[in-house]
Amino acid sequence: MEQGFILIPALTPQNATSTLLVRATRIWESINKETKQVFHTNVALLDQEENQIIATVRNSQRANVFPLISEGKVYQISDERIVSAPKKYMVVDQDIAITFYHGTQIEPTVDTAIIPQHKFELTALENIANFVNVVYALIDVTGMVTDYGNPERASNGALKKDIVLANESTDATKSYLNIDYKPVIELRAAVVAASGKSIAHLPPPVNRTFVTASSNTLQRLTIQEILAYQLPPGEKLARCLCHAEISAIMDGEGWYYTCCPKCARKVRLLGQDYYCGTCAENVPDPKQRYKLIVRVVDISGTTTFTLFNKEDNPTTEIPAVLNNVIGKTCGFDVKISSYNTNLGYEEYTVVKLSEYDPAEVEAVAEPSGAGAEAQNTT
């Protein structure tokens, strides 16, 4: 241990004035998924003997702390407060955590490489099933990337790129590729030894708008092919991909509706109560969900698609920002149901969409032609 510093396991409320020598290995925000509100910011700290602890930075302290701390750097930290660690979704298996306040001293220091760059609590892939619905702690895994997709714009406006490796993520989830970390180095060496050749670079994604297992195999159809599509006997739903330009927003019915939080179906106001016909019960706390109908066009024709998502603070008019989607060329993961084929209604439901870069649109291959069969999903 470096002279003058204590290790993380020695921390107690009584010696919180002692100085830690630690590396900030991970920084992330805890976010309310419904309101997008940031609860606080977390910093994973690592000492020279690979002990970890989480430091929580309250929103009121962010402006003071983050000009000082950045990921990967080494710091001397003293006069922190020791508190109980969260009981759920723990990133580090510790009973205690750190919080910063106005008296906390944070000083950048020279990185002498005595503290590792990374530390993960790795879980073997075969044991992941044991953690289903376990909310005590999050897990870390290491693996080889098998596929990846184009950047897509998430519902909060951020750009994301899906990497096919393992599992669902949370606010705390981060991916580190080809890092200098012993388990990763050993895995890479094992893959090379097993294959008898060096690891090949994955080619860039070509027309890979959707990267979920089900969507990857969907057939691309033109708008005219979607309009003419007939469900096979016994099938209630089909899915396909359609590349089209958004030409207008249909605002005749507004852009949101009040729905049941369980099934997302529209609720009716009966007297003073909202009622869900699907769930056959009153809904004391209905939610708002946007329902945006857009007109789309391609070289074969035009139709309307319906986009759904949650919206916390809808207004009675379509926000001006939504008009920015007009003229965008997107990839639409479209659901075709008996509502469309039997009743003749358009407004096909969009399961997922991704905006294309104009240069990318030029490189997109033409669909396979009329009569192509979409994958059926139930």
C-alpha positions as CSV (number, residue, x, y, z in Angstrom):
1,M,0.0,0.0,0.0
2,E,1.2,3.5,-0.8
3,Q,2.4,5.3,2.3
4,G,-0.2,7.8,3.7
5,F,-3.2,6.2,2.1
6,I,-5.8,3.6,3.3
7,L,-7.4,0.8,1.3
8,I,-11.1,0.7,0.6
9,P,-11.9,-2.2,3.0
10,A,-10.5,-0.1,5.9
11,L,-13.0,2.7,5.4
12,T,-15.3,3.4,8.3
13,P,-17.3,6.4,9.4
14,Q,-14.6,7.0,12.0
15,N,-11.7,7.3,9.5
16,A,-13.5,9.0,6.6
17,T,-11.0,11.9,6.9
18,S,-8.2,9.5,5.8
19,T,-7.1,9.7,2.2
20,L,-7.8,7.2,-0.6
21,L,-5.7,6.7,-3.6
22,V,-8.1,5.4,-6.3
23,R,-8.8,5.3,-10.0
24,A,-12.2,6.3,-11.3
25,T,-12.9,3.3,-13.6
26,R,-16.6,3.9,-14.5
27,I,-19.0,6.9,-14.4
28,W,-22.7,6.7,-15.2
29,E,-26.0,8.3,-14.3
30,S,-28.9,6.7,-12.6
31,I,-32.0,7.7,-14.5
32,N,-35.7,7.3,-14.0
33,K,-36.8,5.4,-17.1
34,E,-40.3,7.0,-17.1
35,T,-39.5,10.6,-16.5
36,K,-35.8,10.6,-17.8
37,Q,-34.9,12.4,-14.5
38,V,-31.3,11.9,-13.4
39,F,-31.4,10.7,-9.7
40,H,-27.6,11.0,-9.2
41,T,-24.3,10.1,-10.8
42,N,-22.2,7.1,-9.8
43,V,-18.4,6.7,-9.9
44,A,-16.7,3.3,-9.4
45,L,-13.5,3.7,-7.5
46,L,-10.7,1.1,-7.5
47,D,-7.6,1.0,-5.2
48,Q,-4.2,-0.7,-5.8
49,E,-5.3,-4.1,-4.4
50,E,-8.4,-4.2,-6.7
51,N,-10.9,-3.3,-4.0
52,Q,-13.9,-1.4,-5.3
53,I,-16.5,1.0,-3.9
54,I,-19.2,3.2,-5.4
55,A,-19.2,6.9,-4.9
56,T,-22.6,8.7,-5.3
57,V,-22.6,12.3,-6.5
58,R,-25.9,14.1,-5.9
59,N,-27.2,16.4,-8.5
60,S,-26.4,19.4,-6.3
61,Q,-22.7,18.4,-6.3
62,R,-22.3,17.5,-10.0
63,A,-21.0,21.0,-11.0
64,N,-18.3,20.8,-8.3
65,V,-17.2,17.2,-8.8
66,F,-17.1,16.6,-12.5
67,P,-14.7,19.3,-13.5
68,L,-12.4,17.3,-11.2
69,I,-13.1,13.7,-11.9
70,S,-13.0,11.9,-15.3
71,E,-13.1,8.2,-16.1
72,G,-9.7,6.4,-16.1
73,K,-7.8,9.0,-14.0
74,V,-6.2,8.6,-10.5
75,Y,-7.2,10.7,-7.5
76,Q,-6.5,11.3,-3.9
77,I,-9.9,11.6,-2.1
78,S,-10.4,12.5,1.5
79,D,-13.1,13.9,3.8
80,E,-15.8,11.8,2.0
81,R,-18.9,10.4,3.8
82,I,-19.4,6.7,4.4
83,V,-23.0,5.6,3.9
84,S,-24.9,2.3,3.5
85,A,-24.7,0.9,-0.1
86,P,-27.9,0.4,-2.1
87,K,-29.8,-2.8,-1.5
88,K,-30.7,-3.4,-5.2
89,Y,-28.9,-3.3,-8.5
90,M,-25.5,-3.1,-6.9
91,V,-22.6,-2.7,-9.3
92,V,-20.0,-3.5,-6.5
93,D,-20.6,-6.0,-3.8
94,Q,-20.0,-3.7,-0.9
95,D,-22.1,-2.9,2.2
96,I,-20.9,0.7,2.2
97,A,-20.6,3.4,-0.4
98,I,-19.2,6.9,-0.5
99,T,-21.0,10.3,-1.0
100,F,-19.3,13.6,-1.7
101,Y,-20.2,16.8,0.0
102,H,-18.8,20.4,0.0
103,G,-15.9,19.4,2.3
104,T,-14.7,16.5,0.2
105,Q,-11.2,16.9,-1.1
106,I,-10.5,15.5,-4.6
107,E,-7.0,16.0,-6.0
108,P,-5.8,14.6,-9.3
109,T,-2.4,12.8,-8.9
110,V,0.2,11.2,-11.1
111,D,-0.8,7.8,-12.5
112,T,2.1,5.5,-11.6
113,A,0.2,2.5,-12.9
114,I,0.0,0.8,-9.5
115,I,-3.8,0.8,-9.8
116,P,-5.3,-1.4,-12.5
117,Q,-7.2,0.2,-15.3
118,H,-10.2,-2.1,-14.8
119,K,-11.9,-4.4,-12.3
120,F,-15.0,-6.5,-13.1
121,E,-17.0,-9.0,-11.1
122,L,-17.2,-11.5,-13.9
123,T,-20.0,-14.1,-14.1
124,A,-19.6,-17.2,-16.3
125,L,-22.0,-17.3,-19.2
126,E,-23.4,-20.7,-18.1
127,N,-24.4,-19.1,-14.7
128,I,-26.2,-16.1,-16.1
129,A,-29.6,-18.0,-16.0
130,N,-29.2,-18.1,-12.2
131,F,-29.6,-14.3,-12.1
132,V,-32.9,-14.0,-13.8
133,N,-35.1,-11.6,-11.7
134,V,-32.3,-11.3,-9.1
135,V,-32.2,-7.6,-8.4
136,Y,-29.5,-7.6,-5.6
137,A,-26.6,-7.1,-7.9
138,L,-25.8,-6.5,-11.5
139,I,-23.3,-8.8,-13.2
140,D,-20.3,-8.4,-15.5
141,V,-19.6,-10.8,-18.5
142,T,-16.8,-11.0,-21.0
143,G,-17.3,-12.4,-24.5
144,M,-16.5,-12.0,-28.2
145,V,-18.5,-9.6,-30.3
146,T,-20.4,-11.6,-33.0
147,D,-22.3,-8.8,-34.7
148,Y,-23.1,-5.1,-34.6
149,G,-25.5,-2.7,-36.3
150,N,-25.7,0.8,-37.6
151,P,-26.1,3.7,-35.2
152,E,-29.8,4.2,-34.3
153,R,-31.5,7.1,-32.6
154,A,-33.1,6.1,-29.3
155,S,-36.4,7.5,-28.0
156,N,-34.6,10.1,-25.8
157,G,-32.7,11.4,-28.9
158,A,-29.4,9.8,-28.1
159,L,-27.5,7.8,-30.7
160,K,-26.8,4.1,-29.9
161,K,-25.2,1.2,-31.6
162,D,-26.4,-2.4,-30.8
163,I,-23.6,-4.9,-30.2
164,V,-24.6,-8.6,-30.2
165,L,-22.9,-10.1,-27.2
166,A,-25.2,-11.1,-24.3
167,N,-27.8,-9.4,-22.2
168,E,-30.2,-6.6,-21.5
169,S,-28.7,-3.5,-19.9
170,T,-29.3,-0.9,-17.3
171,D,-28.1,2.7,-16.6
172,A,-24.9,1.2,-15.2
173,T,-24.1,-1.0,-18.2
174,K,-21.0,0.0,-20.2
175,S,-19.1,-1.9,-22.9
176,Y,-15.3,-2.1,-23.1
177,L,-13.8,-3.5,-26.2
178,N,-10.3,-5.1,-26.5
179,I,-9.2,-3.6,-23.1
180,D,-5.9,-4.5,-21.3
181,Y,-7.7,-6.7,-18.8
182,K,-6.5,-10.2,-18.0
183,P,-9.8,-12.2,-18.5
184,V,-10.3,-10.4,-21.8
185,I,-6.7,-11.2,-22.9
186,E,-7.1,-14.8,-21.9
187,L,-10.4,-15.1,-23.8
188,R,-8.9,-13.6,-26.9
189,A,-6.0,-16.0,-26.7
190,A,-8.3,-19.0,-26.2
191,V,-10.4,-18.1,-29.3
192,V,-7.3,-17.7,-31.4
193,A,-5.9,-21.1,-30.1
194,A,-9.3,-22.9,-30.8
195,S,-9.7,-21.5,-34.3
196,G,-6.1,-21.8,-35.3
197,K,-6.0,-18.3,-36.8
198,S,-5.9,-14.8,-35.6
199,I,-9.2,-13.1,-34.9
200,A,-10.8,-11.5,-38.0
201,H,-12.2,-8.0,-38.0
202,L,-16.0,-7.9,-38.4
203,P,-17.0,-6.2,-41.7
204,P,-19.1,-3.0,-41.4
205,P,-22.8,-3.6,-41.2
206,V,-24.6,-3.4,-44.6
207,N,-28.2,-2.4,-44.4
208,R,-28.4,-3.7,-40.8
209,T,-31.0,-1.4,-39.5
210,F,-32.4,-3.9,-37.0
211,V,-30.2,-6.1,-34.9
212,T,-32.5,-8.1,-32.8
213,A,-32.6,-11.8,-33.7
214,S,-36.1,-11.7,-35.0
215,S,-35.7,-8.6,-37.1
216,N,-32.5,-9.7,-38.8
217,T,-34.3,-12.3,-40.9
218,L,-37.3,-10.1,-41.9
219,Q,-38.0,-9.7,-45.6
220,R,-37.8,-6.2,-47.1
221,L,-41.0,-5.2,-48.8
222,T,-42.0,-2.1,-50.8
223,I,-45.1,-0.1,-49.8
224,Q,-47.1,-1.6,-52.7
225,E,-46.1,-5.1,-51.6
226,I,-47.2,-4.4,-48.0
227,L,-50.6,-3.1,-49.3
228,A,-51.1,-6.2,-51.4
229,Y,-49.9,-8.6,-48.7
230,Q,-52.2,-11.4,-47.5
231,L,-51.7,-13.3,-44.3
232,P,-51.1,-17.1,-44.8
233,P,-54.0,-19.3,-43.5
234,G,-53.9,-19.6,-39.7
235,E,-51.5,-16.6,-39.2
236,K,-52.6,-13.5,-37.4
237,L,-49.5,-11.4,-37.8
238,A,-46.6,-10.9,-40.1
239,R,-43.5,-8.6,-39.9
240,C,-41.4,-7.0,-42.6
241,L,-38.9,-4.3,-43.3
242,C,-39.8,-1.2,-45.3
243,H,-37.4,1.6,-46.4
244,A,-39.4,4.8,-47.0
245,E,-39.5,8.5,-46.6
246,I,-41.8,10.3,-44.1
247,S,-43.7,12.8,-46.2
248,A,-46.2,14.1,-43.7
249,I,-47.6,13.8,-40.1
250,M,-51.3,13.1,-40.0
251,D,-52.6,15.3,-37.2
252,G,-56.3,14.8,-37.5
253,E,-56.5,12.6,-34.4
254,G,-53.9,14.4,-32.3
255,W,-50.7,12.6,-31.4
256,Y,-51.4,10.9,-28.1
257,Y,-54.0,8.9,-26.2
258,T,-54.8,7.8,-22.6
259,C,-54.0,4.2,-22.1
260,C,-53.9,1.4,-19.6
261,P,-50.4,0.9,-18.0
262,K,-50.8,-2.9,-18.1
263,C,-51.8,-3.5,-21.8
264,A,-51.3,-0.1,-23.4
265,R,-54.8,-0.2,-24.9
266,K,-56.9,2.9,-24.9
267,V,-59.1,3.5,-21.9
268,R,-62.6,5.0,-21.7
269,L,-63.8,7.6,-19.2
270,L,-66.9,6.2,-17.4
271,G,-68.2,8.8,-15.0
272,Q,-65.2,9.7,-12.8
273,D,-63.2,6.6,-13.6
274,Y,-61.1,5.3,-16.5
275,Y,-62.0,1.8,-17.7
276,C,-59.9,-0.7,-19.7
277,G,-62.1,-3.0,-21.8
278,T,-59.2,-5.3,-22.5
279,C,-58.3,-5.8,-18.8
280,A,-62.0,-5.5,-17.8
281,E,-61.2,-3.2,-14.8
282,N,-61.0,0.4,-13.7
283,V,-57.6,2.1,-14.2
284,P,-56.8,4.4,-11.3
285,D,-53.6,5.7,-12.8
286,P,-53.8,5.8,-16.6
287,K,-50.8,6.8,-18.7
288,Q,-50.2,8.9,-21.8
289,R,-48.8,7.2,-24.9
290,Y,-48.1,8.9,-28.1
291,K,-49.7,7.6,-31.3
292,L,-48.2,9.3,-34.3
293,I,-49.5,8.6,-37.7
294,V,-47.2,9.4,-40.6
295,R,-47.5,9.2,-44.3
296,V,-44.6,7.4,-46.0
297,V,-43.6,7.1,-49.6
298,D,-41.2,5.0,-51.7
299,I,-40.8,4.3,-55.4
300,S,-43.8,2.0,-55.4
301,G,-46.5,4.0,-53.6
302,T,-47.7,5.6,-50.4
303,T,-49.4,4.5,-47.2
304,T,-49.6,5.4,-43.5
305,F,-47.6,4.0,-40.6
306,T,-48.5,4.3,-36.9
307,L,-45.7,5.0,-34.3
308,F,-46.3,4.3,-30.6
309,N,-44.3,5.1,-27.6
310,K,-44.7,6.5,-24.1
311,E,-44.9,10.2,-23.6
312,D,-45.0,11.7,-20.1
313,N,-46.1,15.3,-20.8
314,P,-48.2,15.3,-24.0
315,T,-49.8,18.5,-25.2
316,T,-52.9,18.9,-27.3
317,E,-50.9,19.9,-30.4
318,I,-48.2,18.1,-32.2
319,P,-44.9,19.6,-31.0
320,A,-42.9,21.5,-33.6
321,V,-39.9,19.2,-33.1
322,L,-41.8,16.3,-34.5
323,N,-42.2,18.1,-37.8
324,N,-38.4,17.6,-38.1
325,V,-39.0,14.0,-39.1
326,I,-40.7,15.0,-42.4
327,G,-38.3,14.3,-45.2
328,K,-36.4,11.7,-43.3
329,T,-35.7,8.3,-44.9
330,C,-36.1,5.5,-42.4
331,G,-36.1,1.8,-42.0
332,F,-39.4,0.6,-40.6
333,D,-40.0,-2.7,-38.9
334,V,-43.7,-3.1,-39.8
335,K,-46.3,-5.3,-38.3
336,I,-49.1,-6.5,-40.7
337,S,-52.2,-7.8,-39.0
338,S,-55.7,-8.9,-39.9
339,Y,-56.7,-5.3,-39.0
340,N,-54.9,-4.3,-42.2
341,T,-55.5,-7.3,-44.5
342,N,-59.1,-8.2,-43.6
343,L,-60.5,-4.7,-42.9
344,G,-58.5,-2.9,-45.5
345,Y,-57.2,-0.3,-43.0
346,E,-53.7,1.1,-43.5
347,E,-51.9,2.7,-40.5
348,Y,-49.6,-0.2,-40.2
349,T,-48.0,-0.5,-36.7
350,V,-44.3,0.2,-36.6
351,V,-42.4,-2.0,-34.1
352,K,-39.1,-0.2,-34.5
353,L,-37.6,2.4,-36.8
354,S,-34.1,3.7,-37.6
355,E,-33.1,6.8,-39.5
356,Y,-30.8,6.4,-42.5
357,D,-27.9,8.5,-43.4
358,P,-28.5,9.9,-47.0
359,A,-25.2,8.3,-48.2
360,E,-26.3,5.0,-46.7
361,V,-29.6,5.1,-48.6
362,E,-27.7,5.2,-51.9
363,A,-26.0,2.0,-51.0
364,V,-29.2,0.1,-49.9
365,A,-30.0,-2.7,-52.3
366,E,-33.4,-2.9,-54.0
367,P,-36.0,-5.2,-52.4
368,S,-36.3,-8.7,-53.8
369,G,-39.5,-7.9,-55.8
370,A,-43.2,-8.5,-55.6
371,G,-44.3,-11.7,-54.1
372,A,-41.5,-11.8,-51.5
373,E,-42.8,-13.4,-48.4
374,A,-42.5,-11.7,-45.0
375,Q,-41.6,-13.7,-41.9
376,N,-44.6,-14.5,-39.9
377,T,-44.6,-13.9,-36.2
378,T,-47.2,-14.6,-33.6
